């Protein structure tokens, strides 16, 4: 076996070890450069790090903001007193709540603003306290409602509404004005004043004339009032549909209500308003009004059960009841007077036959 140096170099060359060492040195230098770049990247953000995957930037030092002090209190401002209001002494403070740390209840909603009608309808005109709005089935109910209990007259007397009527404020105001300005002078012409107003019906959620399926009545909107009579202080009563009442009085009531209300229904309008008067303020196109109330004349006097006493100067009943018999009696008297002249010889006259009654 021969061994030569060229063969040794060809089989066991040192170039591989030398190239491996050079690669390791190159890798070590590259790693050190990478570590240096990362350390430098902590101070400056990488321009291509759009997803924020690099090392987070160090936070800058937070500087506390200077809070401005309040302005000094002016000399002309009122000085605060250390005394506690007497009404606040008995109230628990907001910090010392009895329920511990429970949150405070929600504040109540603001009060509803009063309407112009409610402001004008004072206690000098009517006793009509406000009541909550009514939301019934369908379109029943309404807003700005009052309970009309009495009407105050100009002389401070009160006309009680029996029973109290639940109405809208405009309707209650119209009723009060009607009684104060129209009915009081009417009662004064009769020598008395008004004491009560007979309320037959006011608010009621129903159809017209209480017919099932009919259009909603103005009573269901608290916009109508049914009146039967107006009672007077002397104990009498003005029955609006009473035929025994003076026709002139009822016609004066008719003209007054038709001038103030948009709907007036009474006797003659239908079979539902023969014993009362319906009043409402329904709004129609072109301010159309309805006034249907017939003021009937008094009923004829009914003949009494017993006949009247017969006057003394009247003729006998037999003669008055039978005029034919009366004529026959007169003829008989004439014949009797003529009989002696005809028969002077004294012969007895024949009896005259009574007249017979004619048939009709």
C-alpha atoms as one frame of an Amber mdcrd trajectory, in Angstrom:
protein
   0.000   0.000   0.000   1.325   3.245  -1.050   0.546   6.496   0.714   1.197
   9.860  -0.712   0.499  13.382   0.381  -1.842  14.218  -2.522  -3.986  11.256
  -1.663  -4.123  12.293   1.969  -5.237  15.786   1.106  -7.832  14.454  -1.249
  -9.333  12.076   1.361  -8.812  14.083   4.543  -9.065  17.666   3.383  -9.043
  20.469   6.097 -11.038  22.788   3.975 -14.325  21.480   5.461 -13.218  22.262
   8.991 -12.033  25.659   7.918 -15.322  26.438   6.134 -17.353  25.295   9.169
 -15.409  27.537  11.483 -15.829  30.443   9.156 -19.606  29.798   9.109 -19.732
  29.729  12.884 -17.846  33.005  13.139 -20.173  34.546  10.591 -23.242  33.338
  12.530 -21.868  34.739  15.794 -21.245  38.110  14.228 -24.725  38.145  12.708
 -26.368  37.266  16.036 -24.563  40.055  17.793 -25.680  42.489  15.132 -29.300
  41.305  15.477 -29.202  41.750  19.264 -27.777  45.201  18.830 -30.523  46.073
  16.334 -33.227  44.908  18.736 -31.760  46.896  21.568 -31.755  49.915  19.304
 -35.368  49.147  18.187 -36.575  49.590  21.726 -35.829  53.267  21.431 -37.189
  53.705  17.912 -40.212  51.922  16.489 -39.745  49.811  13.425 -41.193  51.578
  10.390 -42.657  48.366   8.965 -44.199  47.102  12.210 -47.808  47.926  11.233
 -49.338  45.168  13.421 -47.577  46.135  16.615 -45.687  42.880  16.944 -42.422
  44.480  17.765 -41.128  45.370  21.145 -43.479  47.900  22.800 -42.266  51.452
  23.049 -41.342  52.648  26.470 -43.939  54.940  28.122 -43.059  58.515  28.525
 -43.062  60.090  31.891 -46.510  61.298  32.918 -46.578  64.867  34.098 -49.426
  65.879  36.438 -51.584  68.718  35.087 -51.805  71.813  37.202 -55.370  72.310
  38.539 -56.403  75.979  38.522 -57.494  77.417  41.818 -60.976  79.022  42.138
 -61.283  82.761  41.982 -61.463  84.628  45.250 -64.965  85.373  46.578 -66.105
  88.913  45.720 -66.635  91.286  48.581 -70.226  92.140  47.588 -71.289  88.478
  47.687 -73.499  87.524  50.665 -71.693  85.762  53.441 -72.553  82.154  54.125
 -73.994  81.514  57.578 -73.110  78.532  59.639 -76.619  78.239  60.977 -78.664
  75.306  59.700 -82.200  75.919  58.500 -84.707  74.714  61.099 -86.660  72.643
  58.573 -83.425  70.906  57.467 -82.423  69.853  60.974 -84.918  67.000  61.182
 -84.166  65.660  57.710 -81.452  63.012  57.256 -78.494  64.066  55.186 -77.835
  62.653  51.764 -74.674  60.904  53.012 -76.433  59.124  55.873 -79.056  57.227
  53.938 -81.023  54.653  55.916 -80.925  52.180  53.045 -77.140  52.061  52.930
 -75.551  52.392  49.519 -78.722  51.897  47.450 -79.085  54.325  44.559 -81.596
  57.121  44.880 -85.008  56.747  43.242 -85.670  58.401  39.921 -86.923  61.944
  40.151 -90.689  62.373  39.568 -91.713  63.637  36.120 -92.284  67.371  35.815
 -95.761  68.658  36.464 -98.019  69.082  33.445 -98.460  72.667  32.375-101.958
  74.029  32.990-104.105  74.914  30.002-105.542  78.359  29.407-109.022  77.038
  30.261-107.793  75.581  33.537-106.172  78.880  34.476-109.342  80.836  33.642
-111.728  78.451  35.444-111.023  79.693  38.957-112.903  79.045  42.188-114.739
  82.330  41.711-116.506  80.774  38.712-116.868  77.081  39.546-115.756  74.441
  42.006-114.096  72.142  39.504-110.931  70.364  40.703-108.709  68.818  38.055
-108.560  65.041  37.713-106.021  62.803  35.919-106.394  62.099  32.226-108.599
  59.148  31.325-107.411  56.561  28.786-110.278  54.164  28.227-110.847  51.489
  25.615-110.886  52.731  22.073-110.947  56.508  21.930-112.756  56.930  25.255
-111.440  59.465  27.735-109.650  62.721  27.274-107.237  65.262  28.681-107.632
  68.412  30.733-110.528  66.914  32.711-112.303  68.430  35.715-114.990  67.299
  38.148-117.650  70.008  38.060-119.148  70.026  41.561-120.763  73.474  41.787
-121.124  76.737  39.910-120.421  79.954  41.793-122.875  82.740  40.975-121.909
  86.424  40.858-123.451  86.912  44.319-121.195  84.118  45.694-124.036  81.609
  45.922-123.331  78.106  44.701-125.399  76.032  42.309-124.702  72.402  43.092
-124.319  69.996  40.173-125.989  66.766  41.308-124.249  64.458  40.820-120.868
  65.997  40.043-120.101  65.895  36.322-116.794  64.730  34.797-116.178  66.988
  31.822-113.440  68.525  29.785-112.450  71.947  30.961-113.946  73.819  27.951
-117.285  72.022  28.399-117.349  72.728  32.132-116.551  76.377  31.468-119.389
  76.602  28.918-121.868  75.095  31.407-120.762  77.560  34.085-121.138  80.543
  31.748-124.588  79.346  30.626-125.876  79.074  34.184-124.296  82.338  35.361
-125.254  84.533  32.384-128.491  82.998  31.057-130.228  80.952  33.725-129.707
  83.347  36.630-131.580  86.203  34.868-134.318  83.713  33.900-134.739  82.631
  37.514-134.697  86.270  38.627-137.627  86.993  36.294-139.523  84.282  38.177
-138.710  85.954  41.491-136.176  83.412  42.749-132.686  82.030  42.110-131.133
  78.706  41.098-130.114  76.121  43.671-129.318  72.861  41.795-128.544  71.617
  38.297-129.915  68.146  37.552-127.125  66.160  35.856-128.663  63.213  34.003
-125.387  61.994  32.435-121.852  63.268  31.815-118.795  61.082  31.051-119.580
  57.527  30.006-117.558  55.362  27.638-120.281  54.285  25.210-121.605  54.677
  21.695-124.300  57.094  20.650-127.621  56.412  22.360-125.968  53.341  23.953
-126.309  51.418  20.692-123.767  48.609  20.349-121.352  49.308  17.498-122.485
  52.900  17.043-120.096  55.822  16.665-118.466  57.002  19.875-120.691  59.459
  21.716-119.471  62.824  22.927-120.186  61.456  26.399-117.320  59.017  25.823
-115.056  62.017  25.213-116.235  63.850  28.369-117.540  66.560  26.071-121.305
  66.344  26.724-123.855  66.864  29.503-127.493  65.778  29.753-129.746  68.111
  31.772-133.287  67.320  32.904-134.221  70.216  35.135-133.008  73.310  36.949
-134.165  73.490  40.536-134.997  76.846  42.094-134.471  78.115  45.611-138.231
  78.408  46.265-138.657  74.647  45.835-139.955  74.758  42.266-138.215  73.264
  39.276-137.823  74.260  35.620-138.382  70.991  33.798-136.835  71.500  30.385
-139.146  68.890  28.811-142.118  69.415  31.146-145.184  70.449  29.139-146.811
  71.956  32.193-143.993  74.491  32.408-144.587  77.826  30.736-143.824  77.691
  27.026-142.119  81.076  27.177-139.693  79.849  29.853-138.787  76.736  27.871
-138.278  78.735  24.690-135.911  81.092  26.500-133.875  78.087  27.636-133.911
  76.734  24.058-132.530  79.959  22.564-129.820  80.222  25.222-128.425  76.691
  24.802-128.561  76.758  20.991-126.475  79.949  21.034-123.760  78.454  23.262
-123.442  74.755  22.347-122.760  73.106  19.003-125.243  70.261  19.610-128.654
  70.483  21.310-130.966  67.454  21.240-134.357  67.321  22.937-137.932  66.228
  22.321-138.583  65.780  18.620-134.975  64.894  17.711-135.301  61.147  18.348
-136.847  58.790  20.855-133.758  58.920  23.080-134.092  62.565  24.197-137.745
  62.920  25.122-137.108  63.407  28.849-133.853  65.423  28.878-131.723  67.851
  26.878-128.365  66.818  25.440-125.642  69.495  25.242-122.135  69.133  23.805
-119.315  71.011  22.074-118.635  68.649  19.157-116.415  70.174  16.485-117.689
  69.857  12.933-116.652  71.107   9.544-117.421  74.776   8.904-118.574  75.156
  12.531-121.807  73.290  11.727-124.338  73.275  14.584-127.340  71.085  15.427
-130.323  72.413  17.399-133.207  69.924  17.485-135.618  70.607  20.323-139.359
  70.976  19.859-141.049  72.923  22.642-144.357  71.082  22.841-147.575  72.765
  23.887-149.234  71.671  27.142-151.220  68.458  26.912-155.032  68.816  26.618
-156.981  68.612  29.831-158.421  65.156  30.467-162.163  65.024  31.265-162.800
  64.354  34.980-164.202  61.022  36.051-167.264  62.585  37.748-169.539  65.075
  35.985-169.637  68.655  37.150-172.506  69.836  39.358-175.631  70.846  37.452
-176.389  74.538  37.709-179.721  75.504  39.282-180.938  77.515  36.288-180.478
  74.562  33.910-183.640  72.936  32.433-184.733  69.512  33.621-182.480  66.675
  32.609-185.231  64.942  30.654-185.781  67.957  28.475-182.085  68.749  28.067
-181.200  65.185  27.146-184.104  64.711  24.638-184.601  67.697  22.362-187.210
  65.774  20.348-189.255  65.206  23.471-189.056  68.914  24.197-190.457  69.708
  20.783-193.277  67.171  21.328-194.100  68.733  24.681-194.416  72.156  23.084
-196.724  70.754  20.399-198.862  69.077  23.080-199.159  72.340  24.984-200.295
  74.108  21.792-202.922  71.449  21.075-204.230  71.634  24.642-204.662  75.369
  24.330-206.512  74.960  21.029-208.719  72.040  22.132-211.429  74.021  24.028
-211.950  76.295  21.024-212.450  73.436  18.641-214.921  71.419  20.877-217.183
  73.843  22.715-219.773  71.140  23.348-217.651  69.866  26.222-216.776  66.551
  24.682-213.705  65.048  26.226-210.627  65.571  24.046-208.768  62.535  22.914
-205.387  62.051  24.483-202.484  63.171  22.276-199.952  60.514  21.358-196.387
  61.272  22.496-193.884  62.156  19.810-191.674  59.326  18.718-187.871  59.713
  18.685-186.317  59.825  15.244-183.574  57.493  14.320-180.237  58.848  13.042
